[in-house]
Amino acid sequence: MCKRIQDSFDRQGLMAHLGARIAHIGPGRVHIELPARPEVTQQHGYFHAGAISAIADSAGGYAAYTLFPGNTDVLTVEYKINLLAPAVGDVVEAVGTVVKSGRTLTVCQLEVFAVRDGRRKLVAAGQQTLIRVDGSGR
């Protein structure tokens, strides 16, 4: 399971471009970390909402993918994210957790934490719906 998730993640150009990495893979749960650097911030120095949303989307997608059969892929159908506080820290960590896994659709909870000096602060929360597709999804 972990190799399939990591291999898929490694093919995502956006995650590589952002500098994101998978920090945890478990059944129905994936954590993705994004280290602080100027390229992922907005004009006030906070992590950019686009970067936060992107890692949250991928964390949920891979959380769902951990529960899918090996001959399938995952695609996001929709997601909603609420930005709760400015994201300031050494890293932001997105946590995707499967709420309900179905034959076709899966729903995940999304949480993003800013980590500063070892302390975590919830900065975004959301929900996501994903679809299981056969083969490469194309």
FENWORA-V78814 format. One record per residue. RES is the residue in one letter. PSI is psi as a letter, one per 30 degrees, with the letter a starting at -180 (999 if undefined). Layout:
res: [RES | RES]
psi: [PSI | PSI]
This chain:
res: [M | C | K | R | I | Q | D | S | F | D | R | Q | G | L | M | A | H | L | G | A | R | I | A | H | I | G | P | G | R | V | H | I | E | L | P | A | R | P | E | V | T | Q | Q | H | G | Y | F | H | A | G | A | I | S | A | I | A | D | S | A | G | G | Y | A | A | Y | T | L | F | P | G | N | T | D | V | L | T | V | E | Y | K | I | N | L | L | A | P | A | V | G | D | V | V | E | A | V | G | T | V | V | K | S | G | R | T | L | T | V | C | Q | L | E | V | F | A | V | R | D | G | R | R | K | L | V | A | A | G | Q | Q | T | L | I | R | V | D | G | S | G | R]
psi: [e | e | e | e | e | e | e | e | e | f | f | j | e | e | e | e | e | f | g | l | k | k | f | k | k | l | j | g | k | k | k | k | k | j | k | k | l | e | f | g | l | a | f | g | f | l | k | k | e | e | e | e | e | e | e | e | e | e | e | e | e | f | e | e | e | f | f | l | l | f | g | l | l | k | k | k | e | l | l | k | k | k | j | f | l | k | j | k | a | f | l | k | j | k | j | k | k | k | e | k | k | l | e | e | k | k | k | k | k | k | k | k | k | k | k | k | h | f | k | k | k | k | f | k | k | a | l | k | k | l | k | k | l | k | b | f | g | 999]
